[in-house]
Amino acid sequence: MRKQIVLACNICKSRNYTTEKNKATNAERTEMKKFCKVCNEHTLHLETK
């Protein structure tokens, strides 16, 4: 079973990306390095609530 999550930029806090993760196995928050169009650079994006 998959759960849809939203990723927000760690610097400017804008919510740029949506993705899915496995609901059963991942209890911790997801973090990925993605391109932020507001900051105009690659930054760390964290899963929001």
C-alpha distances in whole Angstrom, upper triangle without the diagonal:
4,7,10,13,17,19,23,26,27,31,31,28,27,24,23,20,17,14,10,9,6,6,7,10,12,14,16,17,17,20,21,25,25,28,29,31,32,33,34,33,30,29,26,23,21,18,19,18
4,7,10,13,16,19,22,24,27,28,24,24,20,20,16,13,10,6,6,5,5,8,10,10,13,15,14,14,17,18,21,21,24,25,27,29,30,30,29,26,25,23,20,18,15,16,16
4,6,10,13,16,20,21,25,25,21,20,17,17,14,11,8,5,5,6,6,9,11,10,12,13,12,12,15,16,20,20,22,23,25,26,27,28,27,25,23,21,17,15,12,13,12
4,7,10,14,17,19,22,22,19,17,14,14,11,7,6,4,7,9,9,13,14,13,14,14,13,12,14,15,18,17,19,20,21,23,24,25,25,22,21,19,15,14,10,11,11
4,7,10,13,15,19,18,15,14,11,11,9,6,6,6,7,10,10,14,15,12,13,12,10,9,11,12,15,15,17,17,19,20,21,22,22,19,18,15,12,10,7,7,8
4,7,10,13,15,15,11,10,7,8,6,4,6,9,10,14,14,18,18,15,15,14,11,10,11,11,14,13,14,14,16,16,18,19,19,17,15,13,9,8,6,6,8
4,7,9,12,12,9,9,6,6,5,6,8,10,12,15,16,19,19,15,16,14,10,8,8,8,10,9,11,11,13,14,15,16,15,13,11,9,6,5,5,6,9
4,6,9,8,5,5,4,6,7,9,11,14,15,19,19,22,22,18,18,16,12,11,9,10,11,10,11,9,12,11,12,14,14,12,10,8,5,5,6,6,10
4,6,6,5,6,6,7,9,12,14,17,18,21,22,25,24,20,20,17,14,12,10,10,9,8,9,7,10,9,9,11,11,9,7,6,4,7,9,10,13
4,6,6,8,10,11,13,15,17,19,19,22,23,25,24,20,20,16,13,12,10,10,10,10,11,10,13,12,10,13,12,11,7,6,6,6,10,10,14
4,6,8,11,12,15,17,19,22,23,26,27,29,28,24,24,20,17,16,13,13,12,12,12,9,12,10,8,11,11,11,7,8,9,10,13,14,17
4,6,9,11,14,17,19,22,23,27,27,30,29,26,25,22,18,18,15,15,14,13,12,9,10,8,7,11,11,12,10,11,10,12,14,13,17
4,6,9,12,14,17,19,21,24,24,27,26,23,22,19,16,15,13,14,14,13,13,10,12,10,10,13,14,14,11,10,9,9,11,10,13
4,6,9,12,15,18,20,24,24,27,27,23,23,21,17,16,14,14,14,12,12,8,9,8,9,12,13,13,11,12,9,11,12,11,14
4,6,8,12,15,17,20,21,24,24,21,21,19,15,14,13,13,14,12,12,9,10,10,12,14,15,14,12,12,9,9,9,8,11
4,7,10,14,16,20,21,25,24,21,22,20,16,14,13,12,12,9,9,7,8,9,11,12,13,12,11,12,9,10,11,11,14
4,7,10,13,17,18,21,21,19,20,18,15,12,12,10,11,9,10,9,11,12,14,15,15,13,12,12,9,10,10,11,13
4,7,10,14,15,19,19,16,18,17,14,12,12,12,13,12,13,13,15,16,18,18,18,16,16,14,11,11,9,10,12
4,7,11,12,16,16,14,16,15,13,10,11,11,13,12,14,15,17,19,20,21,20,17,17,15,12,11,10,11,13
4,7,9,12,13,11,13,14,12,10,12,13,16,15,18,19,21,23,24,24,23,20,19,17,14,13,11,12,13
4,6,9,9,8,10,11,10,8,11,12,16,16,19,21,23,25,25,26,24,21,20,17,15,13,10,13,13
4,6,6,6,9,11,12,11,14,15,19,20,23,24,27,28,29,30,28,25,23,20,18,16,13,15,15
4,6,6,8,10,11,12,15,17,21,22,25,26,28,30,30,31,30,27,25,22,19,16,13,15,14
4,6,8,11,13,14,17,20,23,24,28,29,32,33,33,34,33,29,27,24,22,19,16,18,17
4,6,9,12,12,15,18,21,23,27,28,31,32,32,33,31,27,26,22,20,18,16,18,17
4,6,8,8,12,14,18,20,23,24,28,29,29,30,28,24,22,19,17,14,12,14,14
4,7,9,13,16,19,21,25,25,28,29,29,30,28,25,23,19,17,14,12,13,13
4,6,9,13,16,19,22,23,26,26,26,27,25,22,19,16,14,11,9,11,12
4,7,10,14,15,19,19,22,23,22,24,22,19,16,13,11,7,6,8,9
4,7,10,12,16,16,20,21,20,22,20,16,14,10,8,6,5,9,11
4,7,9,13,14,17,18,17,18,16,13,10,7,6,4,6,10,13
4,6,10,11,15,17,16,16,13,10,8,6,5,7,9,12,16
4,7,9,13,15,13,13,10,6,5,4,6,9,12,15,18
4,6,10,12,11,11,8,5,6,6,6,10,12,15,18
4,6,9,8,7,6,4,6,8,9,12,15,17,20
4,5,5,6,6,6,6,9,9,12,14,15,19
4,6,5,7,9,10,13,12,15,17,18,21
4,5,8,10,11,13,13,16,18,18,21
4,6,8,8,11,12,15,18,18,22
4,7,9,13,13,17,20,21,24
4,6,10,12,15,18,20,24
4,7,9,13,16,18,22
4,6,10,13,15,19
4,7,10,13,16
4,7,9,13
4,6,10
4,7
4
